[in-house]
Amino acid sequence: MIEQFFTQTKWQDIQFSDLGVPLDPAKPAAPEFYEAFYRQLIETFPVLEELPENWRASKRETAEAIATFVNSEDRLLSYGAGLGYVEQCLVNEHGLHHVSVCDVAPAASHFDPEELLTLINTPTNSQKGEEFDVIIMVQVLYALERTDAIKVLQNLKQMIAPGGQLILFNTSPALGENGDVDTRSFPARLRTAARGVPLSRSLVRRVRNRPLGQEQGWGWERDNECVRNILNDAGCDSLKFFAMAGQSVVVGSF
């Protein structure tokens, strides 16, 4: 079982040290960091189509994979939607009619056309009593410490309709669990797969010769066994693992 902390210093040439917020290499990023990052990202890339094509292609593949598990009339919630590109693909390219999104950083939602996506706040507060047929988490679990991940999953459990399903997309450090024999390093693969902020791992928490103050803790790389244990502890069972869109996909129910 693999569970190892990793860090990141930049993405799309946006240096985290330039965001004007404190960085902590020993802890995952706080909401304030995401707010600052997404503001800078939106300024750098005013529209999603200006983001690199390889990133957008990866997201389209992810949306295509999700579409194999859902119907057009399913009520779907994307928890931790980030920029919302996957969700736009589900609406525009796969005909889903009921897509809701939420993220810890409201600034991320600026990319979501209001006519396509319904922006909601923290589900456990604003959507109490509402049920969804499908809840997806695309490259979200990595950013949550184990106990926080379990709490989030248990809260989402209250929002899944009877017979509904939870679908998670992760990138496993065991490359075969992602479905191919890609020989790129783990950091390079995660940069492509990440939900909105591609990731890279440090083999140690602080890399020698890296200037202090530039490194932000980002999360935990986890293999399928570790993901299974977290989901089981949250009360999610009947798990099925797939390798799709260069990622490890797990589908389960509560």
C-alpha positions in Angstrom: 0.0 0.0 0.0 1.4 3.4 -1.0 0.5 6.7 0.6 3.2 9.3 0.3 3.1 13.1 0.7 4.2 15.3 -2.2 4.7 19.0 -3.0 4.5 21.4 -5.9 6.0 24.8 -6.8 4.2 26.0 -9.9 1.8 25.2 -12.7 1.4 26.7 -16.2 4.4 28.9 -15.3 2.5 30.4 -12.4 5.0 30.4 -9.6 3.3 29.7 -6.2 5.8 32.0 -4.6 4.4 34.9 -6.6 0.8 34.5 -5.4 1.3 36.6 -2.3 0.1 34.0 0.2 2.1 31.9 2.7 3.3 28.6 1.4 3.8 25.5 3.6 5.7 22.5 2.3 4.5 20.3 5.1 0.7 20.8 4.7 -1.7 20.6 1.8 -2.9 24.0 0.4 -5.5 26.0 2.3 -8.6 27.6 0.6 -6.8 30.9 0.7 -4.1 29.5 -1.6 -6.6 28.2 -4.0 -8.4 31.5 -4.1 -5.2 33.3 -5.0 -4.1 30.7 -7.5 -7.4 30.6 -9.4 -7.5 34.4 -9.6 -4.1 34.4 -11.2 -5.0 31.5 -13.4 -8.1 33.3 -14.7 -6.0 36.4 -15.4 -3.5 34.4 -17.3 -6.0 32.3 -19.2 -9.2 34.3 -19.5 -11.0 31.4 -21.2 -10.6 27.7 -20.7 -9.8 27.1 -24.4 -6.5 29.0 -23.9 -5.2 26.4 -21.5 -2.8 23.8 -23.1 -4.4 21.4 -25.5 -2.9 18.3 -23.8 -4.6 19.3 -20.5 -7.9 19.9 -22.2 -7.6 16.6 -24.1 -7.0 14.8 -20.8 -10.2 16.4 -19.4 -12.2 15.4 -22.5 -11.1 11.8 -22.0 -12.1 12.0 -18.4 -15.6 13.3 -19.3 -15.9 10.5 -21.9 -15.1 7.9 -19.2 -17.6 9.4 -16.8 -20.3 9.3 -19.5 -20.0 5.6 -19.7 -21.3 5.3 -16.1 -24.2 7.9 -16.3 -27.4 8.6 -18.1 -28.3 12.0 -19.6 -31.1 12.5 -17.0 -29.0 11.6 -14.0 -28.6 14.3 -11.3 -24.8 14.7 -11.1 -22.7 16.6 -8.6 -19.1 17.2 -9.1 -17.4 17.8 -5.8 -14.1 19.8 -6.1 -14.9 20.7 -9.7 -12.0 23.2 -10.0 -12.2 24.9 -13.4 -15.2 22.9 -14.4 -13.9 21.8 -17.8 -14.8 18.2 -17.3 -18.3 19.3 -16.3 -18.7 21.5 -19.4 -17.7 18.5 -21.6 -20.3 16.4 -19.9 -23.0 19.0 -20.7 -21.8 20.1 -24.2 -20.4 16.8 -25.6 -22.3 14.1 -23.7 -25.7 15.6 -23.2 -26.0 15.6 -19.4 -28.9 17.8 -18.3 -28.5 18.1 -14.6 -24.9 18.9 -13.6 -24.1 20.8 -10.4 -20.6 21.8 -9.3 -18.9 22.9 -6.1 -15.4 23.8 -5.1 -13.6 25.2 -2.0 -12.4 28.2 -4.1 -15.3 30.2 -5.5 -12.9 31.9 -7.9 -12.6 28.6 -9.8 -16.2 28.8 -10.8 -15.6 31.9 -12.9 -15.0 29.6 -15.9 -18.4 28.0 -15.6 -21.1 29.4 -17.9 -24.2 29.9 -15.8 -26.4 28.6 -18.6 -24.7 25.3 -18.5 -23.7 24.6 -14.9 -25.5 25.2 -11.6 -23.0 26.6 -9.0 -23.7 25.5 -5.5 -21.8 26.1 -2.2 -20.6 23.5 0.2 -23.0 20.6 -0.3 -23.5 19.7 3.4 -24.7 23.3 4.1 -26.5 24.6 1.1 -27.9 21.4 -0.4 -29.2 19.7 2.7 -31.8 17.2 1.8 -31.0 17.3 -2.0 -30.1 14.0 -3.5 -27.9 13.2 -6.5 -27.8 10.0 -8.6 -24.1 10.4 -9.2 -21.4 12.2 -7.3 -18.0 12.5 -8.9 -14.6 13.5 -7.5 -12.0 14.0 -10.2 -8.5 14.3 -8.8 -9.7 15.5 -5.4 -8.9 12.7 -3.0 -5.2 13.3 -3.2 -5.6 16.7 -1.6 -7.4 15.4 1.5 -5.7 14.0 4.6 -7.1 10.6 5.4 -9.4 11.6 8.2 -10.7 14.6 6.2 -11.3 12.4 3.2 -13.4 10.1 5.3 -15.5 13.0 6.7 -16.0 14.4 3.2 -17.1 11.0 1.9 -19.5 10.5 4.8 -21.0 13.9 4.2 -21.5 13.2 0.5 -23.1 9.9 1.5 -26.1 11.9 2.8 -26.6 13.4 -0.7 -26.6 10.2 -2.8 -30.0 9.0 -3.8 -30.9 5.3 -3.2 -29.2 3.2 -5.8 -26.8 6.1 -6.7 -23.1 5.9 -7.1 -19.9 7.6 -6.2 -17.2 7.8 -8.9 -13.6 8.8 -8.1 -10.7 9.5 -10.5 -7.2 9.3 -9.1 -3.7 8.8 -10.4 -2.0 5.8 -8.8 1.7 5.7 -8.3 1.5 2.1 -9.4 1.4 2.9 -13.1 -0.4 -0.3 -14.1 -3.4 0.7 -12.1 -3.8 3.7 -14.5 -4.2 1.3 -17.4 -1.1 1.6 -19.5 2.6 1.2 -19.5 3.4 4.9 -19.7 7.0 5.3 -18.6 6.9 9.0 -17.7 7.6 9.8 -14.2 4.8 10.0 -11.7 5.0 13.8 -11.5 4.7 14.1 -15.3 1.7 11.8 -15.4 0.0 13.7 -12.6 0.5 17.0 -14.3 -1.7 15.7 -17.2 -4.3 14.1 -15.0 -4.9 16.7 -12.3 -8.3 18.3 -12.0 -7.3 22.0 -12.2 -3.8 22.2 -10.7 -1.5 19.6 -12.1 0.7 18.0 -9.5 4.2 16.9 -9.0 5.7 14.8 -6.3 8.9 15.4 -4.3 10.8 12.2 -3.5 11.4 13.9 -0.2 9.4 16.7 1.4 12.0 19.3 0.7 14.2 19.0 -2.4 17.8 20.0 -2.0 18.8 23.2 -3.9 15.2 24.3 -4.1 14.8 27.9 -2.7 12.9 28.1 0.5 9.4 29.6 0.4 8.6 28.3 -3.1 7.2 24.9 -2.3 3.6 24.1 -1.3 2.5 20.9 0.2 -0.1 19.4 -2.2 -1.3 16.0 -1.0 -0.9 12.3 -1.0 -0.2 9.9 -3.8 -2.2 6.8 -3.1 -2.5 3.4 -4.8 -5.7 1.5 -5.2 -5.3 -0.4 -2.0 -5.0 2.8 0.0 -8.0 4.4 -1.8 -10.0 1.2 -1.1 -9.2 1.4 2.6 -10.3 5.1 2.8 -13.6 4.4 1.0 -14.3 1.3 3.2 -13.7 3.4 6.3 -16.2 5.9 5.0 -18.8 3.2 4.6 -18.5 2.9 0.9 -18.5 -0.7 -0.4 -19.2 -2.7 -3.6 -16.1 -1.1 -5.1 -15.1 -1.7 -8.7 -11.8 -0.4 -10.0 -11.2 0.5 -13.6 -8.3 2.0 -15.6 -9.6 4.7 -17.8 -8.4 8.0 -19.4 -4.9 7.3 -18.0 -6.2 7.2 -14.4 -7.5 4.8 -11.8 -11.3 5.0 -11.5 -13.3 3.6 -8.6 -17.0 3.2 -8.6 -18.8 2.5 -5.4 -22.0 2.8 -3.4 -22.9 3.3 0.2 
